[in-house]
């Protein structure tokens, strides 16, 4: 059920758990609240694995006893009961083994974070902008289905009702762990409403799903920022276009620029721009760490790089294809209405299977 490598890892975890429990009972640790809290947190993180592993080892012993009863028992009824127990215990051990493998997968500390979603129109002109609007609506409807809180941070519209760019936040614990697989190039194949000859056009957009960074996650020095204010453009409230409320923040060390003009208040626009900047800086740091890990493993769900085409939405066939895991489903309309769970479940499972190789 469990191979030697996994068993060795579990024995290491079990040994570490026992040492932590022993330390927690020592006067030295009990008298140091900070040290006690740190060890108690480590114990809590390991406890779920230990409970599963103890249950697994107990079931191994029970299986051996049941198999011995089948082989040596003389009572026919008891042997039949033992045979049924052997089947049940083998299935239980299989289930426990799978749970233990998943429990050993290294956790991404960013998975619990809220997210910022950036969607930008790529190749395809107005059609790309319209598709950016479709994908934005797909994500917001998915978030609404899960009762996640959404806040629009910045948008730049096209003249035909689409988006050149749109940035919004999703606030819910675990949002990043669920949505991080959406980063990349999304391709659409369909007949634009403006196409008189009925030809299918191909357009692209890029999606970036960024873990939202707190101030403690990313330190930004005031001297590293250049703040410019300007007059907002486009539709808005009465005062949006008549005061210098829009804010452009430039991060001098990286050259990164973030603008925000959706709010009437200059302070609110600055706060939103800094949220986006912190998230992008955290994403850069995460990309460095991912690149280091990628040297030891190749993920089945791709790198998440925005230059990588991850998915095609084919409207004439009603088909969605995720190229990273060769997933194809023929209910495109439902997906665009926010029914994303089938796609995200498959991506999450593929990621877990690939990360098992790290154990």
Secondary structure, 3 states (H helix, E strand, C coil): CCCHHHHHHHHHHHHHHHHHHHHHCCHHHHCCHHHHHHHHHHHHHHHHHHHHHHHHHHHHHHHHHHHHHHHHCCCHHHHHHHHHHHHHHHHHHHHHHHHHHHHHCCCCCCCCCCEEEEEEECCCCHHHHHHHHHHHHHHHHHHHHCCCEEEEEEEEECCCCCEEEEEEEEECCCHHHHHHHHCEEEEEEECCCCCCCCCCEEEEEEEEEEECCCCCCCCCCHHHEEEEEECCCCCCCCCCCCCCCEEEEEECCCCEEEEECCCCCHHHHHHHHHHHHHHHHHHHHHHHHHHHHHCCCCCCCCCCCCCCEEEEEECCCCEEEECCCCEEECCHHHHHCCCCHHHHHHHHHHHHHHHHHHC
